[in-house]
Amino acid sequence: MKKLLPHRSRHRSTLRTALAVSVAGLLFTQSTLANAAAAVAPAAPALKGNTEAGKAAFHKCASCHQVGASARGGFGPKLTGVIGRKAGATADYRYSAAMKNANIIWTEQNLAAFLKAPSDFIPGNNMRFWGIGNAQQVADLLAYLRTQ
C-alpha cells in the first residue's frame, strides 16, 4: 500500500480550498448580475397619489414634521418644499452627519425609497421611523407633499 506524502495531502487541501473559493465567487457573480439586471429593469408605473388621503396619512408624520407657510424645524425638519431640496439643507434643523453627507436631492423616487425604509436608504440618519410598506400610502403622501 502506498503511503501519501505530506506535501501531496497539503496540495489536495489547497485544491479543495481553491475550488470552494471559485464556486463562491461564481455564485457571488451570478447574484451580482441578477441584482444589476433588476436595477436596470424598467420601473413599475408610478402609483397615482390621492392628496386627501396623503393629508390624512401625514398625521403620523406631524408629531415630528411640519408643513405649510409657518412650518419650522422642531423634532424633525420642516417638509414644506421638500421635493427638489437637497437632503440636510434646511437651516432650522440640526441634521445627523449621515443626512448632511448624503449628497442627494429629494426627488419623489428618493423620498419614496426613504419613506419605505429610512435606515436602509440613509444609514445613520436620525429619523426614528420604521417606514411605510404600503406603496399607495407613500404615493398619497408624495401627492400631499407636492402641494406644500
C-alpha positions as CSV (number, residue, x, y, z in Angstrom):
1,M,0.0,0.0,0.0
2,K,1.4,3.4,-1.0
3,K,1.7,6.0,1.7
4,L,0.7,9.6,0.9
5,L,3.4,12.1,1.3
6,P,2.6,15.2,3.4
7,H,3.1,17.6,0.5
8,R,0.5,15.7,-1.6
9,S,-2.1,16.0,1.2
10,R,-1.5,19.7,1.5
11,H,-1.8,20.0,-2.3
12,R,-5.2,18.3,-2.3
13,S,-6.4,20.6,0.6
14,T,-5.2,23.7,-1.4
15,L,-7.1,22.5,-4.5
16,R,-10.3,21.9,-2.4
17,T,-10.0,25.4,-1.0
18,A,-9.4,27.0,-4.4
19,L,-12.4,25.1,-5.8
20,A,-14.6,26.3,-2.9
21,V,-13.4,29.9,-3.4
22,S,-14.1,29.7,-7.2
23,V,-17.6,28.3,-6.6
24,A,-18.3,31.0,-4.1
25,G,-17.0,33.7,-6.5
26,L,-19.2,32.3,-9.3
27,L,-22.3,32.4,-7.0
28,F,-21.4,35.9,-6.0
29,T,-21.0,36.9,-9.6
30,Q,-24.4,35.4,-10.5
31,S,-26.2,37.2,-7.7
32,T,-24.5,40.5,-8.6
33,L,-25.6,40.1,-12.2
34,A,-29.1,39.4,-11.1
35,N,-29.1,42.5,-8.9
36,A,-27.7,44.6,-11.7
37,A,-30.3,43.3,-14.1
38,A,-33.1,44.2,-11.7
39,A,-31.6,47.7,-11.2
40,V,-31.9,48.4,-14.9
41,A,-35.2,46.7,-15.4
42,P,-38.0,49.1,-16.3
43,A,-39.6,50.6,-13.2
44,A,-43.2,49.7,-12.4
45,P,-45.6,52.5,-13.3
46,A,-45.8,55.1,-10.5
47,L,-49.0,54.9,-8.5
48,K,-51.3,57.9,-8.6
49,G,-51.4,59.5,-5.2
50,N,-54.5,61.0,-3.6
51,T,-53.9,64.3,-1.9
52,E,-56.6,64.0,0.6
53,A,-55.5,60.5,1.6
54,G,-52.0,61.8,1.8
55,K,-53.1,64.6,4.1
56,A,-54.7,62.1,6.4
57,A,-51.6,59.9,6.3
58,F,-49.4,62.9,7.1
59,H,-50.9,62.8,10.6
60,K,-48.4,60.1,11.6
61,C,-45.6,62.4,10.4
62,A,-47.0,65.5,12.1
63,S,-45.7,64.5,15.5
64,C,-42.2,65.4,14.3
65,H,-42.6,67.4,11.0
66,Q,-44.5,70.5,10.0
67,V,-45.7,71.7,6.6
68,G,-47.2,75.0,5.4
69,A,-46.3,78.7,5.4
70,S,-45.5,78.8,9.1
71,A,-43.7,75.5,9.3
72,R,-40.4,75.3,11.2
73,G,-37.9,72.6,12.2
74,G,-38.6,71.0,15.6
75,F,-38.1,67.4,16.4
76,G,-37.8,66.8,12.7
77,P,-37.1,69.2,9.8
78,K,-40.0,71.1,8.1
79,L,-41.2,69.4,5.0
80,T,-42.6,72.4,3.1
81,G,-40.8,72.4,-0.3
82,V,-39.0,69.1,0.4
83,I,-39.4,67.8,-3.2
84,G,-36.4,69.1,-5.1
85,R,-34.5,70.2,-2.0
86,K,-31.0,68.9,-1.1
87,A,-31.1,66.5,1.9
88,G,-29.9,68.1,5.1
89,A,-30.3,71.6,3.8
90,T,-32.8,73.5,6.0
91,A,-31.2,76.0,8.4
92,D,-33.6,75.5,11.2
93,Y,-32.9,71.8,12.0
94,R,-29.8,70.1,13.2
95,Y,-29.3,67.1,10.9
96,S,-27.2,64.0,11.5
97,A,-23.9,63.7,9.8
98,A,-25.3,60.9,7.7
99,M,-28.1,63.2,6.3
100,K,-25.8,66.2,5.8
101,N,-23.3,64.0,3.9
102,A,-25.9,62.1,1.9
103,N,-25.5,64.3,-1.1
104,I,-28.9,63.6,-2.6
105,I,-31.8,65.7,-3.8
106,W,-35.2,64.8,-2.5
107,T,-36.8,63.6,-5.8
108,E,-40.1,61.7,-5.5
109,Q,-38.2,58.5,-6.2
110,N,-35.7,59.2,-3.4
111,L,-38.5,60.2,-1.0
112,A,-40.4,57.1,-1.8
113,A,-37.4,54.9,-1.1
114,F,-36.6,56.8,2.1
115,L,-40.2,56.5,3.4
116,K,-40.2,52.8,2.7
117,A,-37.1,52.2,4.8
118,P,-35.3,55.3,6.2
119,S,-32.5,53.5,7.8
120,D,-31.7,51.4,4.7
121,F,-31.8,54.4,2.4
122,I,-29.6,56.6,4.5
123,P,-27.9,54.5,7.2
124,G,-27.2,56.5,10.4
125,N,-29.9,59.2,9.9
126,N,-31.8,60.4,13.0
127,M,-35.3,59.6,11.8
128,R,-36.8,57.1,14.2
129,F,-39.4,55.6,12.0
130,W,-39.7,52.0,10.7
131,G,-41.0,53.0,7.3
132,I,-44.2,52.6,5.3
133,G,-44.6,49.4,3.4
134,N,-47.8,50.4,1.6
135,A,-46.8,51.8,-1.8
136,Q,-50.2,53.5,-2.2
137,Q,-49.8,55.3,1.1
138,V,-46.4,56.5,0.1
139,A,-47.8,57.8,-3.2
140,D,-50.6,59.6,-1.3
141,L,-48.0,61.2,1.0
142,L,-46.0,62.4,-2.0
143,A,-49.1,63.8,-3.6
144,Y,-49.8,65.8,-0.4
145,L,-46.2,66.9,-0.1
146,R,-46.3,68.2,-3.7
147,T,-48.9,70.7,-2.6
148,Q,-46.8,72.0,0.2
